[in-house]
Amino acid sequence: MAQATRIKSIGHLTHDVLQIVLEKPAGLTLYPGQAVDVAINKPGWEEGWRSFTPVSLEDDAELELNIKVYADRKGVTNELQTLKNGDELLIGDAYGDIQYKGEGIFIAGGAGITPFLAILKHLNKNKKLANNKLIFANKTKGDIIKEAYFNTLLGKNFINVLSDESIDGYAHGFVTPDIIKNQIEEGHQYFYLCAPPPMMTAVEKGLASLGVKEENIVKEGF
């Protein structure tokens, strides 16, 4: 059942990603990586539901969303940019297929990082981060969501891939089988994938070429 909840703070994490911190809806339960349906609580927008993954944890005092804005579509994400502190969003119940099964490599494209942000935050909080790795694909360095946080959290286990820029210390191009293979270590049984459809398809083919079984791929599209 949807609940109205107030915005406590809203601002940009990157040029096209909003960070929205909300009062936590009463009784909301979610495990790391789950999504919720969200709508704007104002006339004409209450039925414009979209699915987003909270990056906060269940026992956090607030609910945080990191949302990529598609301004050219003139839809819900663009309208979110007009909101201010005190405005309300409608939040539905949590759901979703991604959940942590064991140590491995997380592969994200753009806004597909959000479920992994929650999962890795949860693992770190419980001192179970182990040797998990994150391969994060973006167009440019300016598109990387919470780069400093991931650098601190993962260090050398944080691998960035930029398709539109060549920068020292960042892989250039796309997430290829070779890039994935170079990061696989003993104990990496699972591969977690969340990205736009073309990247999902390419990475799944790449994983298959490396001999990764389908049951060892945990995925969620957007």
N, C-alpha and C positions, 0 to 999 in steps of 0.2 A: 504494500500500500504506500502510495506516494505521500511524502511529508514536505511542507514548506520549511525552509531553513534560511537564515539570514547570512549574507556575505559579511565577513569580518574584515577581509582585505582582498584587494584585487589589483594586479599589476602584471607587467610583462617579464617573463623569464628570458625570452629571446625576442627577436623582432616579430615573430608570429606565434608565440606560445604564451598563453595566459597562465598565471598562477592565481588560483582562487581558493581562499581559505574560508571555510564556512563553520557556523555553529554545527556541532554534530547532531544529526537527527536522533531522537530518542529511540532506543531499541534497535538501531541499525547494527546488524552483525555481518561481517564479511571476513573471508580469509585473504591473505595477501595474493594479489593478482586478479581478484574478482572485479567485475565492472558493476556500475549502477546506471539506470536510466535517469537522464537529467532533462528538465524543461525549465524555461524562464517563467517565473510567476508574475506575468503581467498580460493584460488583454491582447489577444491575438497570437500569443506565443505559448500558452499553456499546453497545447497539444503537440508542440514541436519537439518530441522526445528524441534524444540522442544518447548513445551509450558511451560512457567514459569510465576510465579506471582510476579510482582513488589511489594516490601515492602515500596516503597516511595509513596507519595501522589501526586495528580494531580498538586497541586500548589507548589510542591518542585522544586528547581532549577535543581536537578539532578534526574536520574533514577537509583534506586538501585535494584539489584537482589541478592537473597540468593539462591544458587543452590547446591543441593546435588550431589556429584561426585560419579559415578560408574566406578571406574578405571578398574575393571575386564572386563567390556564390551567393552573397547577400542573405545568408541563412542564419541558423542558430548561433554558430560560432562567431560570426561577424557581429551579431546583435549582443553577444556577451561583452564585447568591448565597450558598449554604451553603459554598462552597469556600474554601480558605485557601492561603497560600503552601506549596509543597511537594506539594500535590495534583496529580493528572495529568489532562490531556485527551488524547484520541486525535485525531490530525490526519491527514487524508487528503491526496491529491494535489491540486494546484491545477487549476482549470478556470474557464471563464466566457467570456461574449461581449463584455464591455465592454473596449475598449482605445482608446487615444488615436489619432486619425486626423488631427487638425489643429485649429487655433484655432477656438474657438467659445464656446458658452454651456453650462455645466453646470447642470442643473435637478434638484434633489434634494428628496425629501420624507422628513423624519425620519431613520430609520436607513439610508435610501437614500444617505446621504452617504458611506458607507464606501468604496466603490470610487473615488469622486472624491477623497477625502482622499489615497489612495495615489497616484493619477495626478497630482494637483496638487503633492504633495510631490516626486514624481519630476521633474516639469517644473521646479520651482524649483531642485532640486539640480543640474540640468543647465543652468540658466540659460536655459530655454526657456518660461518661464511666459507671456511675451508679453502679449497683451491678453485672455487668457481670462477669463471672468466666471463667477460662481457665483450662482445664484438658489436660495435655501434656504428651503423651506417647513416651518413647524412650527406647533404649536398656540399655544405661549407662548414667551416669551423664555427661560424656564427649561428648555425642551426643546432649545435650540440646542446641538448638540455642537461643542465646541472653537471657540466664537465668537471668543475672543480670538486664537487661532491664525489663523483665517481673516481677521480684521481686519488683523492684521500682514502676512499673506501677500498679500492682495488689495486692501486699502484700499477705494477707491470701487467696485471691481469685485466686491464682496461685497454682495449684496442679500438682505435677509431679508424674508420674508413670514409674518405671524402671523395665523392664522385666528381665535383666541379672545381676542386682546388688541389694544388700540389704544395704541401707544407712539410718541412722536415719534422719527423716524428709521427706523422700521420700517413697511414696507407692511402694510396690513391687508386680510384676506380670503384670496383664493386666487390661484394663479399663472394669471393671465388672459393672453389674447393681447396685450393692451395692455401689460402689465408686460414681457412678453418682447420685444415690438416696440421698446419704449423703450430696451432694452439692446443691441439689434443694431447693430453697427458694421461698417464695411468690414473684410473679412478673416474675419468670423465665418461660416465655411462649415458647421460641424457643431454639432449640438445633442445633448448627452449627457443621458440621462434615466434616473433610477432612483428609484422611489417605490412606495408601495402601489398596488394595481390601480386604484382609482377615480381617483387622481391621474394615473396613467399614461395612462388613457383620455382624461381631460379635456385634459391637456397635448398629447397627440398630435393630438387634434381641433383644439386651438388652433394648433398648429404648421402643420397642414394648411391652416387658414384664412389663415395668413400666407404660404402658397405654398411652404413648406419641403417639399422632396422627401423621400420615405420613406428613400431611400438616404443621406440626410444626417442621419438620426436614429440615434444609437447608444444602445441601450437594454438594460436588464436589470431584470426585475421581481423582487419578493420577496414 
